[in-house]
């Protein structure tokens, strides 16, 4: 990294690339009479660009940095190739600070990124239960039977399909802006700092996950799937104080 002075401004630019092979530790689980393994191999590669203006001369009002990364992570498992759980194709972050006076400054952080892969439900299916008590009287206790409630009605569950449906869908893109105002009573050299911050002031409804649940469907003899957004941070104001010793 090299400092490049230009018209009393200092600009840092970094470009980085990455490439990595990953091998998962094998783990096996017995399902009925089949032995299923989740061992796999993977590969991750991408590049990033980082631009900063943080070492500017004293008295500079605007400082900050911005970064962009492009990446791809692939996993080979279950006899197929698919995007890894945390594969994020694009990610952009920008942090900017404006110094009104040595005592007052306003800062903002902006993040925009692609959504992570997810396995979307395909429909509903009859739930399966272990027949450990041989409830059907056939002498077999390591089989699966259709689930039923106390009244003998079928019990349904969300159907995510086979391994071919793994991570074939995506969460919506993520976008959030945070803002912070900071007051230093004695300036940058002082010991005390007070700040007020609002996380997600636009109250954007990002989705860190979709939680499927079954709901009654009056037009069908089966329930319907309703997906609800989860793991989202709402508008959140905070205040804080910091002291240096």
C-alpha positions in Angstrom: 0.0 0.0 0.0 1.4 3.4 -1.0 0.3 6.9 0.1 -0.4 9.2 -2.8 -0.7 12.9 -1.9 -2.9 15.0 -4.3 -4.1 18.5 -3.7 -4.0 18.2 0.2 -5.9 14.9 0.0 -4.7 11.4 0.8 -6.2 8.5 -1.1 -5.5 4.8 -0.4 -6.5 2.2 -3.0 -6.1 -1.5 -2.4 -7.1 -4.4 -4.7 -7.0 -8.0 -3.5 -7.9 -11.4 -4.9 -8.5 -14.7 -3.1 -8.8 -18.3 -4.1 -9.2 -21.2 -1.7 -10.1 -24.9 -1.8 -12.1 -26.3 1.2 -12.7 -29.9 2.2 -15.4 -30.6 4.7 -15.0 -33.2 7.5 -17.2 -36.3 6.7 -20.2 -36.9 8.9 -22.7 -39.6 8.4 -26.3 -40.2 9.6 -28.4 -43.4 9.3 -31.9 -42.7 7.9 -33.9 -45.9 7.8 -31.7 -48.4 6.0 -29.7 -45.8 4.1 -26.4 -44.3 5.1 -26.3 -40.6 4.2 -23.1 -38.6 4.3 -22.7 -34.8 4.3 -19.0 -34.8 3.4 -18.1 -32.5 0.6 -15.5 -30.3 -1.1 -15.7 -26.7 -2.0 -14.0 -23.7 -3.6 -14.1 -20.0 -2.8 -12.7 -17.2 -5.0 -13.2 -13.5 -5.5 -11.7 -10.1 -5.4 -12.1 -6.9 -3.5 -11.4 -3.2 -4.0 -10.8 -0.8 -1.0 -10.5 3.0 -1.2 -10.0 5.1 1.8 -9.4 8.7 2.8 -8.6 8.4 6.5 -5.1 9.9 6.7 -6.0 13.3 5.4 -4.3 16.4 6.8 -5.6 18.1 9.9 -8.6 20.3 9.3 -10.0 18.1 6.5 -13.8 17.9 6.9 -14.6 14.8 4.9 -13.0 11.4 5.5 -14.1 7.8 5.0 -13.7 4.7 3.0 -15.5 2.4 0.6 -15.1 -1.2 -0.4 -16.6 -3.6 -2.9 -16.1 -7.3 -3.0 -17.2 -9.9 -5.5 -17.0 -13.5 -4.4 -18.3 -17.0 -5.2 -18.2 -20.1 -3.0 -19.2 -23.5 -4.4 -19.7 -26.8 -2.6 -19.7 -30.3 -4.1 -21.8 -32.6 -2.0 -24.6 -35.1 -2.3 -23.5 -35.8 -5.9 -24.1 -32.3 -7.1 -22.6 -28.8 -7.1 -24.4 -25.8 -5.5 -23.7 -22.4 -3.9 -22.5 -22.5 -0.3 -24.7 -21.2 2.5 -22.8 -18.0 2.9 -22.1 -17.3 -0.8 -22.5 -13.6 -1.3 -21.9 -12.4 -4.9 -21.7 -8.7 -4.3 -21.1 -6.6 -1.2 -20.6 -2.8 -1.0 -19.8 -0.8 2.1 -19.2 3.0 2.4 -18.4 4.9 5.6 -18.3 8.7 5.5 -17.6 11.3 8.2 -18.2 15.0 8.1 -16.5 17.1 10.7 -18.5 20.3 11.4 -16.1 21.5 14.1 -13.4 19.9 16.2 -16.3 19.0 18.7 -19.1 17.9 16.3 -19.1 15.3 13.6 -21.7 13.4 11.7 -21.0 9.9 10.2 -22.9 7.4 8.1 -22.5 3.8 7.1 -24.1 2.4 4.0 -24.2 -1.4 3.2 -25.6 -3.0 0.1 -25.2 -6.7 -0.6 -26.6 -9.7 -2.4 -28.8 -12.1 -0.5 -27.5 -15.4 0.7 -28.6 -18.7 -0.9 -31.6 -20.4 0.7 -33.5 -23.6 0.2 -37.1 -22.6 -0.5 -40.0 -24.9 0.3 -41.6 -26.7 -2.6 -44.9 -27.5 -0.9 -46.3 -29.7 1.9 -46.0 -33.4 2.6 -47.3 -35.8 5.1 -45.0 -35.8 8.1 -43.1 -39.0 8.9 -42.7 -40.5 12.4 -40.4 -43.3 13.7 -42.2 -46.5 14.2 -40.1 -47.5 17.3 -43.1 -49.0 19.1 -44.3 -51.0 16.1 -47.6 -49.3 16.0 -48.7 -51.0 12.8 -47.9 -54.5 14.2 -45.7 -55.6 11.3 -42.7 -56.4 13.5 -40.5 -53.7 11.9 -39.4 -50.9 14.3 -36.8 -49.0 12.1 -39.3 -47.7 9.5 -41.2 -44.4 9.0 -44.9 -44.1 9.1 -47.3 -41.3 8.1 -47.8 -38.9 11.1 -51.3 -38.7 12.5 -52.9 -36.6 15.3 -55.0 -38.0 18.1 -58.1 -38.0 15.9 -56.4 -40.0 13.2 -56.0 -37.1 10.8 -52.8 -36.8 8.8 -50.1 -34.4 10.0 -48.4 -32.3 7.4 -44.9 -30.7 7.3 -43.0 -28.3 5.0 -41.5 -30.1 2.0 -38.0 -28.8 1.0 -37.6 -31.4 -1.7 -34.5 -33.4 -2.4 -30.8 -32.5 -2.4 -31.4 -31.1 -5.9 -33.3 -28.1 -4.3 -30.5 -27.1 -1.9 -29.7 -23.4 -2.1 -31.5 -22.9 -5.4 -33.2 -19.7 -4.2 -31.9 -16.4 -2.8 -32.8 -14.1 0.0 -33.6 -10.5 -1.1 -30.8 -8.1 -1.4 -29.6 -6.5 1.9 -29.4 -2.7 2.2 -29.1 -0.6 5.3 -28.0 2.9 6.3 -26.8 3.9 9.8 -26.1 7.4 11.1 -24.2 8.7 14.1 -23.7 12.2 15.6 -20.7 12.6 17.9 -19.8 15.4 20.4 -16.4 15.8 22.0 -16.6 18.6 24.6 -12.8 19.3 24.4 -12.2 18.3 20.8 -10.2 15.3 19.5 -7.7 15.6 22.3 -10.3 15.4 25.1 -11.1 12.3 27.1 -14.8 12.3 26.8 -17.0 11.5 23.8 -20.8 11.3 23.5 -22.7 10.0 20.6 -26.2 9.3 19.4 -26.8 6.7 16.7 -29.8 5.4 14.7 -29.4 2.0 13.2 -31.5 1.5 10.1 -33.2 4.9 10.3 -35.1 4.1 7.0 -36.6 1.0 8.8 -35.9 -1.2 5.8 -37.3 -4.7 6.3 -34.3 -6.8 5.4 -34.6 -10.6 5.6 -31.8 -12.6 7.2 -34.0 -15.7 6.7 -37.5 -16.8 5.8 -39.3 -18.9 8.3 -42.0 -21.1 6.7 -45.1 -22.1 8.7 -48.2 -24.0 7.8 -51.5 -22.1 7.8 -55.1 -23.3 7.2 -56.3 -23.2 3.6 -60.1 -23.2 3.3 -59.8 -24.0 -0.4 -57.8 -27.2 0.0 -57.6 -30.3 2.1 -54.0 -29.5 2.9 -52.5 -26.5 4.7 -50.7 -23.8 2.8 -47.2 -22.4 3.4 -46.7 -18.9 4.7 -43.1 -17.5 4.8 -42.3 -14.8 7.3 -39.2 -12.6 7.2 -36.9 -13.1 10.2 -33.6 -11.9 11.6 -34.2 -8.3 10.7 -33.0 -5.3 12.7 -35.7 -2.6 12.9 -35.0 1.1 13.4 -33.0 1.2 16.6 -31.8 4.5 18.3 -29.0 4.3 20.7 -26.8 6.7 22.8 -23.4 6.1 24.2 -20.4 7.6 26.0 -16.7 6.8 25.8 -13.9 7.9 28.1 -10.2 7.5 27.5 -7.8 6.9 30.5 
